[in-house]
Amino acid sequence: MKIRFSTLKKGNMKHIIIIILFIVTWTACEDQLDQAPISSPSAANFYRDTEDFEQAVTGIYNSLNDYSNLQFYLSEVRSDNVYSPGTGVREWNPVNNFDNTLSTNSLMASAWDGSYRGIFLANTVLDKINPDVVPDETIRNRMIGEAKFIRALYYFDLVRYFGKAPLYETVISPSSALEVPRAEVSEVYNLIINDLEDAIQKLPASYAASGKATSMAARGLLARVYMTKSGPTYSIDGPGLESGEYNQALTLLDEIINSNAFGLEDDYTDIFAYGNENNDEIIFAVQAINDGATGDRGIGTILPTLMYHESFAKINLPFAGGVPGDSPINPSDDLLDSYEEEDSRDETTVLMSYVDENGNTNVNPQFVKFLSLDPQFIPADRFNWGIDFPVIRYTDIVLMKAEALIQTGGDQSEIDRLVNSIRERAGVPPVTNVNLDILLEERRKEFAAEGLRWHDLVRTGQVLEVMNAWKNKDDTSDKIPGIEANDIIYPIHQSQLEVKEGLYNQNPGY
């Protein structure tokens, strides 16, 4: 059974510092989802009993609706998995091209505003929950754990995308928010780690209905946090602090593996199959439901539409949409060349060609990992696909353990065994003496289109070497400059800098 998060509406959101602090009621905006399943009660008088808080926690989950889109654009499109130089003015082309004008790009605003909107919702629940309104301690602790898990998830993204970020552990007034500068990365990590450690203690290991944060999901996210924090600094205020906390990550990863609560799907395709969401491999996923009969937006995802081509949609789908022909988001030649001939993952991930509306064979490949052409799974419109987005899956746990063992000089036979367990499912021969380069290539093929590639390269210290080599090979349009350390994190959107002069300094290089 999948948990259905509440239906939400849309409206305009002005890009101002921590915009959500100005929201007195949880109302709608056109580009973002409402954050609670209520329309009229104010925050002051809504939180009266357990049922109200259940709805409020559901609102926090609903804030993740655009999470997959931003992971795809800001991690996948940014990486060597995608080549999209573009001939138009689409917002993802400057991301792919490493333009230094990104401070006015709408994706920067979406990543910042969306994260702080979710943080505001989590903080509101954490501020107001108490034994008087939620008497059952187990239920109350679970709600606190859920709010802290999602708050940590958002702050982790802020660190990975922007580096230093203002910290809000409680709801404050708009005027007070204008006095909060960006905190050092180490301070943001302290909040993330504290939140996740508390979530591990307060969340259940599982639920009767899948889809909510668990103590195992908190362990998986915390392991990823430790791995990222342990990465190189590149001499910037980015996500890596060279903290050397790989053993802390290993402990958490072993706890997940030894729980025997998760496992590998026998067939790689089944991980992403419609109707098979929340399978044994999924530790935490953003939930999506196709309410095709009504076209009820806010419960599905637009993610597949961000990947397939307009010309493909015209002949294969009953609605318009898709990536326009002037700026296709194509899998890079380098990614396609990386798949071994026997590898079963390539066909699940990429469609190499199709017949277009003119009867011509279009040989531009496209990502199709999250797409289904089965009529029962095609939604009423392109915004509402009912496929979940995996944030943490068991394969990632296995490969992160291999990575942590490599970083700590662990047993080589165990490293090889872990990687080969994934390769065996893909139908490719085993490898020996797995090192960081081999591991990264395996992760690349396993997680392509899932928004992990850029983060993987940054975390492991490979991003500048790999991306510059890829640019020299694949940038046939010659639109990508040499990639430097300042390119590792994104700029703060200009609208944030203009709210109060001098409160924030722009990240170098923009």
C-alpha positions as CSV (number, residue, x, y, z in Angstrom):
1,M,0.0,0.0,0.0
2,K,1.3,3.4,-0.9
3,I,0.7,6.4,1.3
4,R,-1.2,9.1,-0.6
5,F,0.0,12.6,0.2
6,S,-2.6,15.3,0.1
7,T,-3.7,16.9,-3.1
8,L,-2.2,20.4,-3.6
9,K,-2.7,23.4,-5.8
10,K,-0.3,25.9,-7.3
11,G,0.3,29.8,-7.4
12,N,3.1,32.4,-7.8
13,M,6.0,32.6,-5.3
14,K,8.2,35.7,-5.1
15,H,11.9,34.9,-4.7
16,I,12.8,36.6,-1.4
17,I,14.9,35.5,1.5
18,I,13.3,32.5,3.2
19,I,10.0,33.3,1.6
20,I,8.1,30.8,3.6
21,L,8.5,32.9,6.8
22,F,6.0,35.3,5.3
23,I,3.4,32.7,5.0
24,V,0.8,32.9,7.8
25,T,-1.4,30.2,6.3
26,W,-0.3,27.3,4.2
27,T,-1.7,28.7,0.9
28,A,-1.0,27.9,-2.8
29,C,1.4,29.1,-5.5
30,E,1.5,28.4,-9.2
31,D,5.0,27.0,-9.4
32,Q,5.1,25.2,-6.0
33,L,2.8,22.9,-4.1
34,D,0.7,23.9,-1.1
35,Q,2.4,22.5,2.0
36,A,-0.7,21.3,3.9
37,P,-4.1,19.7,3.1
38,I,-6.0,22.7,4.5
39,S,-7.1,25.9,3.0
40,S,-8.5,28.3,5.6
41,P,-7.2,27.6,9.2
42,S,-4.2,29.7,10.2
43,A,-1.0,28.2,11.6
44,A,-2.0,29.7,15.0
45,N,-5.2,27.8,15.5
46,F,-4.7,24.7,13.3
47,Y,-2.5,22.5,15.5
48,R,-5.1,21.1,18.0
49,D,-4.7,17.3,18.0
50,T,-3.0,14.3,16.6
51,E,-5.0,14.3,13.4
52,D,-4.0,17.9,12.7
53,F,-0.4,17.0,13.1
54,E,-0.7,14.0,10.8
55,Q,-1.9,16.4,8.1
56,A,0.9,18.8,8.9
57,V,3.5,16.1,8.5
58,T,1.9,15.0,5.3
59,G,2.4,18.6,4.2
60,I,6.1,18.3,4.8
61,Y,6.3,15.3,2.5
62,N,4.3,17.1,-0.1
63,S,7.0,19.7,-0.3
64,L,9.2,17.1,-1.9
65,N,7.1,17.0,-5.1
66,D,9.8,18.9,-7.1
67,Y,12.7,17.2,-5.4
68,S,13.3,14.8,-8.3
69,N,13.2,17.5,-10.9
70,L,16.0,19.5,-9.2
71,Q,18.2,16.4,-8.6
72,F,17.9,15.7,-12.3
73,Y,18.7,19.2,-13.5
74,L,21.3,20.2,-10.9
75,S,23.2,16.9,-10.6
76,E,22.5,14.8,-13.7
77,V,22.4,17.5,-16.3
78,R,25.4,19.2,-14.7
79,S,27.4,16.0,-15.0
80,D,29.1,14.0,-17.8
81,N,26.0,11.9,-18.1
82,V,24.2,14.6,-20.2
83,Y,25.2,16.7,-23.1
84,S,22.7,19.5,-23.6
85,P,24.4,22.6,-25.0
86,G,21.2,23.8,-26.6
87,T,20.4,26.3,-29.3
88,G,17.6,28.0,-27.3
89,V,17.3,29.6,-23.9
90,R,16.1,26.7,-21.7
91,E,17.1,27.0,-18.1
92,W,19.0,23.7,-18.1
93,N,21.4,24.6,-20.9
94,P,23.5,27.1,-18.8
95,V,23.7,24.5,-16.1
96,N,25.1,22.0,-18.6
97,N,27.4,24.6,-20.1
98,F,28.9,25.8,-16.8
99,D,27.8,29.4,-17.5
100,N,28.9,32.0,-15.0
101,T,25.6,33.8,-15.4
102,L,23.6,31.2,-13.3
103,S,22.8,33.7,-10.5
104,T,19.7,34.7,-12.5
105,N,18.8,31.2,-13.5
106,S,15.4,30.1,-12.3
107,L,16.7,26.7,-11.2
108,M,18.9,28.4,-8.6
109,A,15.8,30.1,-7.2
110,S,13.8,26.9,-7.2
111,A,16.5,24.9,-5.3
112,W,16.9,27.6,-2.7
113,D,13.3,28.6,-2.2
114,G,12.0,25.0,-2.3
115,S,14.5,23.8,0.3
116,Y,13.6,26.6,2.7
117,R,9.9,26.2,2.1
118,G,10.2,22.5,3.2
119,I,12.4,23.6,6.2
120,F,9.8,26.1,7.3
121,L,7.1,23.4,7.3
122,A,9.3,21.0,9.3
123,N,10.2,23.8,11.7
124,T,6.5,24.7,12.2
125,V,5.7,21.1,13.2
126,L,8.7,20.9,15.5
127,D,7.8,24.2,17.1
128,K,4.2,23.3,17.9
129,I,4.2,19.6,18.7
130,N,4.0,18.8,22.4
131,P,2.4,16.2,24.7
132,D,-0.8,18.2,25.1
133,V,-1.7,18.1,21.4
134,V,-0.1,14.7,20.6
135,P,-0.4,12.7,23.8
136,D,0.9,9.4,22.4
137,E,4.7,9.5,22.9
138,T,5.4,6.9,20.1
139,I,3.3,8.9,17.6
140,R,4.8,12.2,18.7
141,N,8.4,10.9,18.4
142,R,7.6,9.5,15.0
143,M,6.3,12.9,13.8
144,I,9.4,14.6,15.2
145,G,11.6,12.1,13.5
146,E,9.9,12.6,10.1
147,A,10.2,16.4,10.3
148,K,13.9,16.2,11.2
149,F,14.6,13.7,8.5
150,I,13.2,15.9,5.8
151,R,14.7,19.0,7.3
152,A,18.1,17.3,7.2
153,L,17.5,16.2,3.6
154,Y,16.9,19.8,2.6
155,Y,19.9,21.2,4.4
156,F,22.1,18.5,2.9
157,D,21.0,19.7,-0.6
158,L,21.7,23.3,0.3
159,V,25.2,22.4,1.4
160,R,25.9,20.3,-1.7
161,Y,24.5,22.9,-4.1
162,F,25.4,26.3,-2.4
163,G,27.9,25.5,0.4
164,K,27.2,27.9,3.3
165,A,23.5,28.5,4.1
166,P,21.5,30.4,6.7
167,L,20.3,28.1,9.5
168,Y,16.8,28.2,10.8
169,E,16.0,25.6,13.6
170,T,12.7,27.3,14.5
171,V,10.2,29.6,12.8
172,I,11.2,33.2,13.1
173,S,9.7,36.5,12.0
174,P,10.5,38.0,8.5
175,S,12.4,40.9,10.1
176,S,14.5,38.4,12.2
177,A,15.2,36.4,9.1
178,L,16.9,39.4,7.5
179,E,19.5,39.3,10.3
180,V,20.5,35.7,9.7
181,P,23.7,35.3,7.6
182,R,24.9,32.2,5.9
183,A,26.3,29.7,8.4
184,E,29.6,27.9,7.8
185,V,29.3,24.5,6.2
186,S,30.5,22.8,9.4
187,E,27.6,24.4,11.3
188,V,25.1,23.2,8.7
189,Y,26.5,19.7,9.0
190,N,26.1,19.8,12.8
191,L,22.4,20.4,12.4
192,I,22.0,17.8,9.7
193,I,23.9,15.2,11.8
194,N,22.0,16.0,15.0
195,D,18.6,15.8,13.1
196,L,19.4,12.4,11.6
197,E,20.8,11.0,14.8
198,D,17.6,12.0,16.5
199,A,15.5,10.6,13.6
200,I,17.3,7.3,13.9
201,Q,16.2,7.0,17.5
202,K,12.6,8.2,17.0
203,L,11.5,6.7,13.7
204,P,10.3,3.1,13.3
205,A,12.3,0.7,11.2
206,S,9.3,0.1,9.0
207,Y,5.6,0.8,8.5
208,A,2.6,-1.2,7.5
209,A,2.3,1.2,4.5
210,S,5.4,2.1,2.7
211,G,6.6,5.6,1.7
212,K,7.4,7.4,4.9
213,A,10.8,8.0,6.5
214,T,12.2,5.2,8.6
215,S,15.1,4.8,11.0
216,M,16.8,2.9,8.2
217,A,16.3,5.8,5.8
218,A,17.8,8.1,8.3
219,R,20.8,5.8,8.7
220,G,21.3,5.7,4.9
221,L,21.1,9.5,4.6
222,L,23.4,10.0,7.5
223,A,26.0,7.6,5.9
224,R,25.8,9.7,2.7
225,V,26.3,12.8,4.8
226,Y,29.4,11.4,6.4
227,M,30.8,10.3,3.1
228,T,30.2,13.7,1.5
229,K,31.6,15.6,4.5
230,S,34.7,13.4,4.3
231,G,35.4,14.5,0.7
232,P,38.0,17.0,-0.4
233,T,37.5,20.7,0.1
234,Y,38.8,21.8,-3.3
235,S,39.7,25.0,-1.3
236,I,36.2,26.3,-1.5
237,D,33.3,26.6,0.9
238,G,31.6,23.5,-0.5
239,P,30.3,20.2,0.8
240,G,33.7,18.5,1.4
241,L,35.5,19.1,4.7
242,E,38.0,16.2,4.6
243,S,36.6,15.1,7.9
244,G,37.6,11.4,7.5
245,E,34.4,10.0,8.9
246,Y,34.2,7.0,6.6
247,N,34.1,4.6,9.6
248,Q,31.0,6.3,10.9
249,A,29.4,5.8,7.5
250,L,30.5,2.1,7.5
251,T,28.8,1.5,10.9
252,L,25.5,2.9,9.6
253,L,25.8,1.0,6.3
254,D,26.4,-2.3,8.0
255,E,23.4,-1.7,10.3
256,I,21.2,-1.4,7.2
257,I,22.8,-4.4,5.5
258,N,22.7,-6.6,8.6
259,S,19.0,-5.8,9.2
260,N,18.1,-8.0,6.2
261,A,15.2,-5.7,5.7
262,F,16.2,-4.8,2.1
263,G,17.7,-6.6,-0.9
264,L,18.4,-6.4,-4.6
265,E,15.6,-6.8,-7.1
266,D,16.4,-9.8,-9.3
267,D,15.8,-7.7,-12.5
268,Y,17.1,-4.2,-12.7
269,T,14.1,-3.0,-14.7
270,D,11.8,-4.1,-11.8
271,I,13.3,-1.4,-9.5
272,F,11.6,1.3,-11.6
273,A,8.5,-0.6,-12.7
274,Y,5.1,1.1,-12.4
275,G,3.1,-1.0,-9.9
276,N,6.3,-2.2,-8.2
277,E,7.2,0.9,-6.2
278,N,8.4,0.6,-2.6
279,N,9.9,-2.8,-3.5
280,D,12.6,-4.5,-1.5
281,E,15.3,-2.2,-2.9
282,I,13.7,1.1,-1.9
283,I,14.8,2.5,1.4
284,F,13.3,6.0,0.8
285,A,11.5,7.4,-2.2
286,V,9.5,10.5,-3.0
287,Q,6.0,9.1,-3.6
288,A,4.0,9.9,-6.7
289,I,0.5,8.8,-7.7
290,N,-1.2,8.8,-11.1
291,D,-4.7,10.0,-10.5
292,G,-5.3,9.7,-14.2
293,A,-9.1,9.8,-14.1
294,T,-9.2,13.4,-12.8
295,G,-5.8,14.7,-13.8
296,D,-5.4,15.7,-10.1
297,R,-2.1,17.5,-10.0
298,G,0.2,17.7,-7.1
299,I,0.2,13.9,-6.4
300,G,2.2,12.8,-9.5
301,T,5.5,13.8,-10.9
302,I,6.6,15.6,-14.1
303,L,10.0,13.8,-14.0
304,P,9.6,11.5,-17.1
305,T,8.4,14.5,-19.2
306,L,11.7,16.3,-18.4
307,M,13.6,13.5,-20.2
308,Y,11.7,12.4,-23.3
309,H,11.7,14.3,-26.5
310,E,8.7,16.4,-27.8
311,S,8.8,14.4,-31.1
312,F,8.7,11.1,-29.2
313,A,5.6,12.3,-27.2
314,K,3.7,13.3,-30.4
315,I,3.5,9.7,-31.6
316,N,3.7,7.8,-28.3
317,L,1.6,9.8,-25.8
318,P,-1.9,11.3,-25.8
319,F,-0.7,14.8,-24.6
320,A,1.9,17.4,-25.6
321,G,5.1,17.9,-23.7
322,G,8.7,16.7,-23.5
323,V,12.1,18.3,-24.0
324,P,12.0,20.7,-27.0
325,G,14.0,20.0,-30.0
326,D,16.2,23.1,-29.6
327,S,17.6,21.9,-26.3
328,P,17.3,18.1,-26.0
329,I,18.6,16.5,-22.7
330,N,20.5,13.7,-24.4
331,P,22.6,11.0,-22.6
332,S,26.2,11.9,-23.4
333,D,28.2,9.7,-25.9
334,D,30.6,9.1,-23.0
335,L,27.8,7.6,-20.9
336,L,26.5,5.4,-23.7
337,D,30.0,4.2,-24.5
338,S,30.6,3.2,-20.9
339,Y,28.0,0.3,-21.0
340,E,29.4,-3.1,-21.7
341,E,27.7,-5.0,-24.4
342,E,26.0,-7.5,-22.0
343,D,24.9,-4.8,-19.6
344,S,21.1,-5.0,-19.1
345,R,20.9,-1.5,-17.5
346,D,21.4,0.4,-20.7
347,E,18.0,-0.5,-22.3
348,T,16.2,0.3,-19.0
349,T,17.9,3.7,-18.8
350,V,18.1,4.9,-22.4
351,L,16.0,4.5,-25.6
352,M,18.5,4.8,-28.5
353,S,16.0,5.6,-31.3
354,Y,12.3,5.8,-32.2
355,V,10.1,6.6,-35.1
356,D,8.8,10.2,-35.0
357,E,5.5,11.7,-36.3
358,N,6.9,12.0,-39.8
359,G,7.8,8.3,-40.0
360,N,11.5,9.0,-39.7
361,T,13.8,7.2,-37.4
362,N,15.1,9.6,-34.8
363,V,18.5,8.5,-33.6
364,N,18.9,11.0,-30.7
365,P,18.9,8.9,-27.5
366,Q,16.7,9.8,-24.5
367,F,16.4,8.8,-20.9
368,V,13.4,6.5,-20.3
369,K,14.1,5.0,-16.9
370,F,11.0,6.5,-15.3
371,L,8.7,6.3,-18.3
372,S,6.0,3.7,-19.1
373,L,4.0,3.5,-22.3
374,D,1.5,1.0,-20.8
375,P,-1.9,2.7,-21.2
376,Q,-2.8,1.9,-17.6
377,F,0.1,4.0,-16.3
378,I,-0.1,7.0,-18.7
379,P,-1.6,9.9,-16.7
380,A,-4.2,12.4,-17.8
381,D,-1.4,15.0,-18.5
382,R,2.3,15.3,-18.6
383,F,2.6,16.7,-15.0
384,N,1.2,13.7,-13.2
385,W,3.2,10.5,-13.8
386,G,2.7,8.0,-11.0
387,I,6.3,6.8,-10.6
388,D,8.2,7.2,-7.3
389,F,11.7,8.8,-7.3
390,P,14.2,6.7,-5.3
391,V,16.3,8.9,-2.9
392,I,18.0,6.0,-1.2
393,R,18.0,2.5,-2.5
394,Y,19.8,-0.6,-1.3
395,T,22.2,-0.8,-4.3
396,D,23.5,2.6,-3.1
397,I,24.0,1.3,0.4
398,V,26.1,-1.6,-1.0
399,L,28.2,0.6,-3.3
400,M,28.7,3.2,-0.6
401,K,30.1,0.5,1.6
402,A,32.5,-0.5,-1.1
403,E,33.5,3.2,-1.5
404,A,34.0,3.6,2.3
405,L,36.2,0.5,2.4
406,I,38.3,1.8,-0.5
407,Q,38.7,5.1,1.3
408,T,39.8,3.3,4.5
409,G,42.0,0.6,3.0
410,G,39.5,-2.1,3.7
411,D,39.6,-5.7,2.6
412,Q,39.9,-5.9,-1.2
413,S,38.0,-9.2,-1.6
414,E,35.0,-7.7,0.2
415,I,35.1,-4.6,-2.0
416,D,35.2,-6.8,-5.1
417,R,32.4,-8.9,-3.7
418,L,30.1,-6.0,-3.1
419,V,30.6,-4.5,-6.6
420,N,30.3,-7.8,-8.3
421,S,27.0,-8.5,-6.6
422,I,25.6,-5.5,-8.5
423,R,27.4,-6.4,-11.7
424,E,26.0,-9.9,-11.6
425,R,22.4,-8.6,-11.7
426,A,23.4,-6.4,-14.7
427,G,24.7,-9.5,-16.5
428,V,28.3,-8.3,-16.8
429,P,31.4,-10.3,-15.9
430,P,33.0,-9.9,-12.4
431,V,35.9,-7.5,-11.9
432,T,38.9,-7.7,-9.5
433,N,41.0,-5.1,-7.7
434,V,38.2,-2.6,-7.7
435,N,39.5,0.9,-7.1
436,L,37.7,4.3,-6.9
437,D,37.7,4.7,-10.7
438,I,36.1,1.3,-11.3
439,L,33.6,2.0,-8.5
440,L,32.6,5.3,-10.0
441,E,32.0,3.8,-13.4
442,E,29.8,1.2,-11.8
443,R,27.8,3.8,-9.9
444,R,27.5,5.8,-13.1
445,K,25.8,3.0,-15.0
446,E,23.7,1.9,-12.0
447,F,22.3,5.3,-11.1
448,A,22.2,7.2,-14.4
449,A,19.2,9.6,-14.5
450,E,18.7,9.3,-10.7
451,G,20.5,12.6,-9.8
452,L,23.6,11.1,-8.1
453,R,26.4,11.5,-10.7
454,W,27.5,15.1,-9.9
455,H,27.4,14.4,-6.2
456,D,29.4,11.2,-6.6
457,L,32.1,13.0,-8.6
458,V,32.4,15.9,-6.1
459,R,32.4,13.6,-3.0
460,T,35.2,11.4,-4.3
461,G,37.5,14.2,-5.5
462,Q,37.1,13.2,-9.2
463,V,34.9,16.0,-10.5
464,L,37.5,18.3,-12.0
465,E,39.6,15.6,-13.7
466,V,36.6,13.7,-15.0
467,M,34.6,16.6,-16.2
468,N,37.4,18.3,-18.0
469,A,38.3,15.1,-19.8
470,W,34.7,14.6,-20.7
471,K,34.4,18.2,-22.0
472,N,37.4,17.6,-24.3
473,K,35.8,14.5,-25.6
474,D,32.1,15.3,-25.9
475,D,31.7,19.1,-26.2
476,T,31.4,19.2,-29.9
477,S,29.6,22.6,-29.8
478,D,32.5,24.1,-27.8
479,K,30.2,25.8,-25.3
480,I,31.7,24.5,-22.1
481,P,34.8,26.4,-20.6
482,G,37.4,24.7,-18.5
483,I,35.8,23.5,-15.3
484,E,37.3,24.9,-12.1
485,A,36.8,24.5,-8.4
486,N,34.4,27.4,-8.2
487,D,32.0,25.5,-10.5
488,I,31.5,22.8,-7.9
489,I,28.8,24.8,-6.1
490,Y,26.1,27.0,-7.6
491,P,25.6,30.7,-7.1
492,I,22.9,32.1,-4.9
493,H,20.1,33.6,-6.9
494,Q,20.4,37.3,-7.4
495,S,17.0,37.9,-5.9
496,Q,18.3,36.7,-2.5
497,L,21.3,39.0,-2.7
498,E,19.0,42.0,-3.3
499,V,16.7,41.4,-0.3
500,K,19.2,43.0,2.1
501,E,22.5,44.4,0.8
502,G,25.5,42.7,2.4
503,L,23.6,40.0,4.2
504,Y,24.9,37.3,1.7
505,N,28.0,37.3,-0.4
506,Q,27.9,35.6,-3.7
507,N,29.8,32.4,-4.2
508,P,33.1,33.1,-6.0
509,G,33.2,32.7,-9.8
510,Y,29.7,34.1,-10.5
